[in-house]
Amino acid sequence: MSLFVRSSLCFFLFFYISVCYSQIDGDAVFSLPKLTNTEMLGVVAPNLGSMVYNTTDDGIYKYNGSTWIRTDASSSLKTVVLNRTGGYNLPNATNTYFDFPINAAHTQSIDTDVFTVIGNGRIRVLQSGTYLISAELSTSNIPSGNTKYIIGAFRNNGLIGYLTRGSVSLSSQDWWGGTGVLMYNLNANDEIRIRYVLNAGRTLNGRFMNIGVTKIK
């Protein structure tokens, strides 16, 4: 076979393969089943390793034998962060819960597909999953003596746990702050409410306040 013939044959094969690949029909490409989040969670006894495309989250999920796990590269953590600094009061009364005075006006970042801030210290989650809940508050004038404190997390108005609690004992008025973290499984449309107890006997000057909620699974 001459060099010219071999060269022509190679060119023809390259051209043919290029044309074939450029004309692949979309229906011939492998496609995962497309389900909403509700439909995915409603699948009865899915097989280990089953995969679906979740149209609610715009992501790919795999069943690990007990739950659906998002596996695609875009599965970054979903968060809401509220932060407030100075210029507010912390009212208190003995063994009485008060809402954190922080709301949508103090939003630093939010994934609106997962969270809605609905009031002081109140956040609604829009998707079922496992969440990490954190909160912090501080004051510049906690009084001397013993002062009981609690930061509590509520789900649909029911207490689910203490982020922190205890008693601070001071010889003179001073700064004080408390922070804590709680992990909890939540359902879509659950309301998380962060509240505090301070048995200070007087209105305190709020300094730093933060609420952060992250969907980790």
GUTORGU-616916 format. One record per residue: residue in one letter; x, y, z of N, C-alpha, C in turn. Coordinates in pm, whole numbers, padded with zeros to 5 digits, always signed. Atoms other than C-alpha are relative to their C-alpha. Layout:
BEGIN
aXYZXYZXYZ ...
This chain:
BEGIN
m+00087-00120+00000+00000+00000+00000+00090+00124+00000 s-00085-00118+00011+00144+00333-00101-00019+00092+00118 l+00009-00098-00109+00213+00613+00147-00121+00087-00019 f+00117-00086+00026-00056+00824-00023-00130-00069+00040 v+00121+00075-00032-00318+00552+00018-00016-00015+00150 r+00007+00014-00147-00230+00491+00383-00040+00131+00066 s+00032-00131-00057-00246+00863+00459-00146+00034-00023 s+00140-00029+00031-00581+00895+00284-00093-00082+00086 l+00083+00087-00083-00721+00598+00475-00005+00049+00144 c-00004-00052-00138-00609+00740+00812-00084+00125+00012 f+00080-00122-00004-00765+01076+00729-00149-00032-00003 f+00141+00039+00011-01092+00910+00630-00053-00057+00131 l+00042+00059-00127-01108+00707+00954-00013+00106+00108 f+00006-00107-00100-01034+01013+01167-00125+00086-00023 f+00117-00082+00033-01302+01214+00984-00129-00073+00036 y+00120+00081-00027-01556+00930+01019-00029-00007+00150 i+00017+00010-00145-01497+00887+01394-00044+00134+00058 s+00035-00133-00050-01516+01264+01452-00145+00032-00028 v+00138-00026+00037-01846+01290+01267-00095-00084+00084 c+00087+00089-00079-01994+00990+01451-00016+00052+00142 y+00008-00046-00137-01907+01128+01792-00071+00134+00011 s+00066-00130-00005-02034+01473+01707-00150-00012-00019 q+00142+00017+00029-02372+01326+01613-00069-00094+00099 i+00063+00086-00101-02443+01121+01930-00130+00063+00047 d+00131-00048-00044-02807+01154+02019-00004+00009+00152 g+00008-00019-00145-02884+01287+02368-00062-00117+00072 d+00065+00114-00064-03104+00984+02439+00094-00117+00020 a-00094+00111-00011-02802+00758+02394+00096+00016+00117 v-00088-00026-00114-02615+00920+02689-00063-00056+00127 f+00050+00058-00125-02647+00741+03024-00063+00107+00088 s+00073-00097-00083-02900+00918+03247-00050-00067+00126 l+00051+00051-00127-02985+00870+03614-00149+00029+00012 p+00141-00032-00027-03347+00851+03733-00011+00137+00065 k+00019-00136-00052-03474+01202+03808-00117+00000+00097 l+00101+00001-00105-03663+01235+04139+00008+00128+00081 t-00002-00109-00098-03766+01517+04368+00052-00056+00132 n-00049+00047-00129-03633+01501+04723-00105-00087+00070 t+00108+00079-00062-03972+01375+04846-00010-00138-00065 e+00009+00129+00071-03982+01104+04577+00119-00089+00035 m-00120+00078-00034-03623+00997+04654-00012-00063+00138 l+00014+00050-00137-03691+00965+05027-00113-00101+00011 g+00112+00091-00002-04009+00773+04943+00024-00132-00069 v-00032+00126+00066-03833+00497+04748+00003-00112+00104 v+00010+00112-00094-03913+00165+04920+00116-00096-00021 a-00111+00097+00000-03610-00052+05006+00093+00015-00120 p-00094-00016+00112-03361+00097+04758+00120-00092+00016 n-00116+00088-00004-03068-00125+04666+00126+00077+00038 l-00129-00059-00036-02722-00056+04809+00070+00046-00128 g-00070-00053+00115-02538+00169+04565-00089+00064-00104 s+00092-00065+00094-02850+00296+04388+00031+00148-00009 m-00030-00141+00021-02803+00643+04238-00117+00068-00070 v+00106-00080+00062-03055+00914+04146+00049+00144-00015 y-00021-00144+00011-03051+01273+04028-00114+00070+00073 n+00098-00067-00083-03229+01484+04292-00029+00138-00061 t+00034-00126+00067-03412+01765+04108-00023+00113+00099 t+00019-00104-00101-03485+01950+04434+00133+00064+00037 d-00132-00049-00039-03118+01980+04532+00092+00025-00119 d-00086-00009+00119-02983+01971+04174+00132-00073+00026 g-00119+00077-00034-02743+01696+04284-00020-00149-00016 i+00001+00146+00015-02653+01328+04254+00013-00064+00138 y+00002+00069-00129-02731+01097+04549+00022-00149-00019 k-00022+00145-00001-02619+00742+04629-00053-00057+00131 y+00054+00064-00121-02788+00503+04873+00109-00088+00061 n-00110+00073-00064-02533+00368+05126-00046-00117+00087 g+00052+00112-00078-02758+00104+05277-00091+00044+00113 s+00085-00051-00107-02922+00328+05536-00058+00138-00032 t+00048-00133+00034-02959+00677+05385+00056+00043-00134 w-00049-00057+00126-02914+00882+05068+00108+00103+00029 i-00113-00089-00020-02577+01062+05049+00030+00072-00130 r-00034-00076+00119-02502+01343+04806+00146-00023-00036 t-00134+00040+00041-02193+01254+04603+00065+00092-00101 d-00059-00081+00106-02144+01516+04330+00086+00111+00056 a-00099-00100-00044-01877+01786+04346-00063+00127+00050 s+00063-00126-00039-02130+02064+04402-00068-00007+00136 s+00071+00021-00126-02242+01927+04739+00065+00074+00116 s-00056-00081-00106-02100+02212+04946-00100+00010+00115 l+00086-00010-00117-02236+02258+05298-00096+00117-00014 k+00104-00103+00006-02559+02457+05324-00006+00068+00135 t-00009-00070-00128-02546+02729+05591-00085+00126+00002 v+00051-00134-00026-02713+03031+05743+00081+00055+00117 v-00079-00064-00105-02510+03274+05954-00062+00135+00031 l+00050-00128-00048-02656+03557+06161+00099+00056+00100 n-00097-00060-00091-02432+03801+06345-00042+00142+00037 r+00035-00134-00048-02497+04109+06559+00104+00046+00101 t-00104-00054-00088-02248+04335+06737-00049+00129+00066 g+00027-00119-00079-02333+04583+07015-00131+00072-00029 g+00114-00088+00019-02614+04834+07057-00136-00061+00025 y+00129+00061-00032-02886+04609+07197+00000-00048+00145 n+00015+00045-00139-03021+04495+07533-00029-00149+00006 l+00032+00139-00030-03046+04148+07683-00092-00002+00122 p+00091+00007-00114-03360+04151+07898+00007-00139+00063 n-00006+00130-00066-03379+03874+08156-00087+00000+00124 a+00076+00020-00123-03577+03734+08447+00034-00140+00049 t-00042+00125-00061-03517+03445+08684-00063-00120-00070 n+00040+00126+00062-03531+03109+08502-00103+00017-00112 t+00093-00031+00109-03712+03263+08204+00077+00006-00132 y-00062+00000+00132-03627+03201+07839-00039+00125-00080 f+00022-00111+00092-03590+03493+07597+00059-00036-00136 d-00054+00023+00133-03543+03478+07220+00126+00082-00022 f-00117-00077+00043-03204+03579+07083-00049+00118-00083 p+00042-00116+00079-03257+03937+06955+00084+00016-00127 i-00074+00000+00125-03114+03857+06613-00090-00060-00106 n+00098+00042+00100-03308+03817+06289+00056+00019-00141 a-00043-00006+00140-03301+03843+05908+00083+00124-00032 a-00076-00123+00024-03163+04198+05927+00148-00018+00030 h-00139+00023-00040-02841+04051+06071+00062-00118-00075 t-00048+00114+00078-02788+03785+05802+00134+00032-00065 q-00129-00012+00068-02426+03742+05693+00002-00085-00126 s+00010+00086+00117-02492+03451+05458-00114-00097+00022 i+00112+00092-00012-02782+03219+05381-00019-00075-00130 d+00041+00081+00114-02867+02933+05148-00152-00004+00004 t+00145-00015-00006-03228+03018+05070-00074-00125-00048 d+00064+00128+00033-03294+02669+04931-00022-00086+00124 v+00002+00085-00120-03248+02532+05283-00055+00075+00122 f+00035-00073-00121-03321+02814+05532-00085+00123-00030 t+00072-00127-00001-03564+03097+05602+00006+00055+00142 v-00001-00065-00132-03513+03341+05892-00138+00062+00020 i+00140-00040-00015-03862+03400+06031-00026+00089+00122 g+00020-00087-00115-03805+03609+06345+00121-00002+00091 n-00111-00004-00095-03583+03678+06645+00038-00141+00045 g-00050+00130-00041-03372+03368+06698-00069-00117-00064 r+00083+00105+00058-03603+03168+06470+00036-00023-00147 i-00040+00039+00135-03496+02980+06156-00078-00124-00039 r+00070+00117+00051-03703+02742+05946+00090-00073-00099 v-00076+00081+00096-03527+02454+05766-00097-00056-00102 l+00089+00039+00109-03673+02360+05429+00027-00140-00052 q-00035+00134+00044-03507+02021+05384+00030-00089+00120 s-00032+00097-00105-03483+01710+05601+00149-00031-00004 g-00141+00035-00005-03135+01614+05718+00058+00015+00138 t-00074-00017-00125-02873+01633+05989+00062+00139+00001 y-00042-00140-00008-02792+01984+06108+00091+00023+00121 l-00087-00046-00108-02519+02143+06318-00047+00141+00037 i+00056-00126-00049-02658+02428+06532+00098+00061+00099 s-00092-00067-00093-02431+02681+06702-00055+00138+00034 a+00045-00132-00043-02495+03000+06897+00097+00056+00102 e-00087-00071-00094-02306+03262+07098-00069+00129+00042 l+00040-00134-00043-02400+03561+07309+00098+00047+00107 s-00089-00057-00102-02200+03797+07529-00053+00135+00044 t+00040-00127-00059-02247+04101+07748+00123+00066+00063 s-00114-00074-00058-02018+04373+07881-00020+00032+00147 n+00024-00042-00139-02179+04411+08224-00073-00107+00082 i+00057+00103-00087-02260+04077+08386+00031+00041+00145 p-00024-00052-00137-02302+04159+08758+00088-00093+00083 s-00077+00082-00094-02093+04035+09047-00091-00104+00063 g+00078+00108-00061-02201+03720+09230-00020-00114-00099 n+00028+00117+00084-02344+03401+09081-00114+00031-00097 t+00102-00023+00102-02538+03427+08755-00018-00128-00082 k+00032+00119+00080-02706+03124+08598-00021+00041-00146 y+00019-00028+00142-02699+03107+08218-00034-00129-00075 i+00035+00112+00088-02846+02880+07948-00011+00055-00142 i+00035-00019+00140-02840+02882+07570-00067-00129-00045 g+00076+00119+00034-03111+02643+07456-00047+00001-00145 a+00052+00015+00136-03220+02511+07115-00137-00066+00008 f+00137+00050+00002-03591+02452+07052-00036-00042-00142 r+00053+00047+00129-03753+02255+06770-00151+00001+00008 n+00146-00013-00001-04113+02353+06697-00051+00026+00142 n+00034-00046-00136-04127+02516+07044+00028-00102+00110 g-00039+00097-00102-03999+02204+07222+00151+00001+00019 l-00143-00003-00029-03659+02215+07395+00064-00132-00043 i-00068+00121+00044-03421+01970+07224+00140-00014+00060 g-00131+00013-00062-03100+02050+07408+00061+00133+00038 y-00074-00118-00043-02862+02293+07573+00128+00011-00081 l-00128-00023+00064-02585+02441+07366+00107+00025+00107 t-00084-00017-00118-02436+02549+07699-00088+00041+00116 r+00069-00046-00121-02552+02602+08057+00095-00011+00118 g-00085+00003-00117-02396+02672+08392-00021+00124+00084 s+00007-00117-00086-02322+02949+08640+00136+00067+00001 v-00123-00077-00005-02065+03226+08630+00005+00074+00132 s-00017-00065-00129-01927+03362+08958+00111+00106-00011 l-00094-00111+00015-01761+03706+08956+00009+00081+00128 s-00019-00086-00117-01617+03927+09228-00043+00144-00028 s+00043-00135+00039-01712+04242+09031-00060-00007-00140 q+00060-00004+00134-01903+04342+08720+00108-00017-00106 d-00102+00027+00100-01727+04220+08408-00066-00047-00130 w+00045+00060+00124-01755+04090+08051-00027-00148+00022 w+00026+00145-00002-01901+03744+07996-00058-00044-00134 g+00059+00054+00122-01987+03525+07700-00013-00151+00009 g+00022+00144+00004-02119+03177+07631-00026-00044-00143 t+00019+00054+00134-02121+02958+07319-00012-00152+00009 g+00015+00144+00001-02208+02602+07224-00049-00051-00134 v+00036+00064+00126-02291+02354+06948-00086-00122+00030 l+00089+00114-00013-02563+02091+06903-00025-00058-00138 m+00033+00067+00126-02618+01832+06626-00135-00068+00016 y+00136+00053-00013-02975+01724+06550-00057-00031-00138 n+00071+00034+00123-03184+01551+06282-00131+00079-00006 l+00119-00083+00017-03455+01782+06148-00077-00041-00123 n+00087+00025+00114-03749+01746+05913-00026+00130-00075 a+00035-00119+00077-03847+01983+05634-00111+00076+00069 n+00094-00094-00061-04036+02285+05771+00006+00004+00153 d-00022-00017-00144-03911+02237+06128+00050+00141+00028 e-00047-00131-00043-03854+02563+06314+00100-00016+00113 i-00102-00004-00105-03533+02608+06512-00008+00136+00068 r+00011-00123-00078-03553+02865+06791+00111+00001+00104 i-00111-00012-00095-03247+02981+06988-00039+00101+00107 r+00044-00083-00112-03325+03121+07334+00104-00006+00113 y-00097-00005-00109-03131+03218+07644-00070+00025+00133 v+00037-00032-00138-03171+03235+08023+00120+00070+00063 l-00103-00070-00077-02974+03489+08227-00064+00050+00128 n+00054-00044-00129-03051+03529+08596+00084+00115+00056 a-00086-00111-00039-02875+03863+08613-00071+00102+00088 g+00075-00093-00084-03154+04061+08781-00006+00141-00054 r+00007-00133+00061-03116+04356+08544+00026-00014-00150 t-00024+00002+00144-03104+04441+08175+00150+00012-00028 l-00143+00002+00032-02763+04367+08025+00025+00061-00137 n-00041-00056+00129-02574+04530+07740+00052-00112-00090 g-00046+00101+00094-02548+04291+07446+00122+00048-00077 r-00122-00038+00071-02207+04287+07277+00015-00081-00130 f-00016+00083+00119-02161+03993+07037-00103-00113+00005 m+00101+00105+00007-02430+03752+06920+00010-00067-00137 n-00014+00074+00125-02419+03480+06657-00087-00125+00003 i+00067+00129+00021-02635+03196+06526+00048-00055-00133 g-00038+00066+00123-02508+02948+06269-00064-00138-00007 v+00059+00132+00020-02692+02646+06128+00054-00054-00133 t-00058+00062+00119-02531+02406+05878-00062-00136-00024 k+00051+00133+00040-02688+02113+05693+00121-00083-00040 i-00120+00079+00027-02419+01846+05702-00029-00132-00071 k+00036+00123+00071-02613+01554+05552-00146+00003-00038 
